[in-house]
Amino acid sequence: EVQLARIATADFKAQAKVSDEEVEKHYNANPAQFQAEEQADVEYVVLDMATVMEGISISEADLKAYYEQNANRYATPEERRASHILINAPASASAADREAAKTKANDLLTQVRAAPAQFAELAKKHSQDPGSAPSGGDLSFFQRGAMVKPFEDAAFALSKGGLSDVVESEFGYHIIQLTDIRPSVQRPLAAVKSEIEAELKKQQAQREFAEKAELFTNLVFEQSDSLAPVVERLKLKIQTAAAVKRQPQPGLPPVLANAKLLAAVFSPESVDKKRNTAAVEVGANQLVAARVVAYRTAHTLPLDEVKAKVKDQLVSEKAQAMAKAEGEKSLAAWKGGAEAKLSASTEIARDKPTMLQQKEIAAALRADTATLPAWVGIDLGAQGYSVIKVNKVQARVAPAADMAKQELQQYDQWWSSAEGQAYYEALKARLKVEVKVAKPVAKAGA
């Protein structure tokens, strides 16, 4: 059970004064902190499916011919509405049971033919289809392919108001009454013209893209001193981007986030000789070539450009030091009996959510509690300083057996890992090994 006081760095920023001399001294002592990355202004061209499609035009004759050849695609299918009476007789039923079901269906068919208006009542009373029987056997509207084939064939052979013979299917025996028909409706050419045009353009673009991609690749390589030839030949447009860096940057076009293209842009051939990059595939059916029009090496930014940043850093550092000093002063005074300004008491544990930071929780739980209250000071870095008063230590409630077993296994893993790391460090010390280069981390896609 603890109480807490936080001394925030932000509360001391107004008191932290920084002179121009201090700013200049810090700037000169830390040039690496104020570096501008190398940058390039580039122009580039993109060949993709959309670009190829823009150069394709479809004649009215081709649109009409395609429409006529694919008329079924532009018609709403015929729909039929039917009601049925089902007498169950699954394929697994015995021959005797199926014959009895068929006899019952034929008897019902005789009753329906004698009084067609009573179909719904007879369906409610005798149909063994739980989904449709309560609504008089109504199955609502359906298209071809929605029903089992024997049922569909019978339903689409009837006229509106017609009644079928007994129809056998895998479910049993049906009596079908066709109650309505929605005929197929053909959409006119004018309504689907843009849809057909887009489809034909896409088909033609797919045929042309491979040929144009080969030409694109050859032109940017063979005439590497300019993108103009490929632009003129393939009717492309030159696009530009400023301040491109080796790593993808937000705000730039997605094609300039491709690692392979960026590597080509910053290659010696591109930077020093101002040659086109090779055609780089940055996506499915998408090629890009670029060239550097201006290049700026990495350099230290002038003090005038970063003066405010340097000053902010120094103010933060001074405010942080002042917060720490105030925290340590308060800790000493409160330990000596001075009145402390602390939060209300709260319970903390490593596995219990709380407003305290993990660093604060860890410090409190490491405190020497032989004599209570115990006091702890925690340096929170840029955030400031915390003082914690530990008032009480409470025994942990014993966990359930399965949880205790799981925790013990986790503890064993941590302990084994710690021993393994300690042995590794001991070997390094004994053999005087120094690791000078960190283990490489694989880049995404590598």
Salt bridges, closest charged atoms under 4 A:
GLU1 OE1 - LYS392 NZ 3.97
ASP20 OD1 - LYS307 NZ 3.64
GLU22 OE2 - LYS318 NZ 2.90
GLU37 OE2 - LYS245 NZ 3.92
GLU38 OE2 - ARG246 NE 2.09
ASP41 OD1 - ARG296 NH2 2.98
GLU43 OE2 - ARG291 NE 3.69
GLU60 OE2 - LYS193 NZ 2.62
GLU78 OE2 - ARG80 NE 2.66
GLU79 OE1 - ARG182 NH1 3.02
ASP129 OD2 - HIS84 NE2 2.91
ASP138 OD2 - ARG81 NH2 2.73
GLU152 OE2 - ARG144 NH1 3.37
ASP153 OD2 - LYS149 NZ 2.80
ASP165 OD1 - ARG113 NH2 2.41
GLU168 OE2 - ARG98 NH2 2.64
ASP180 OD1 - LYS160 NZ 3.43
GLU195 OE1 - ARG187 NH2 3.51
GLU208 OE1 - LYS212 NZ 3.66
GLU269 OE2 - LYS273 NZ 3.17
GLU269 OE1 - ARG275 NH1 2.69
GLU347 OE1 - LYS352 NZ 3.14
GLU360 OE1 - ARG6 NH2 2.74
ASP379 OD2 - LYS324 NZ 3.70
GLU407 OE2 - ARG396 NH2 2.77
GLU425 OE1 - LYS428 NZ 3.52
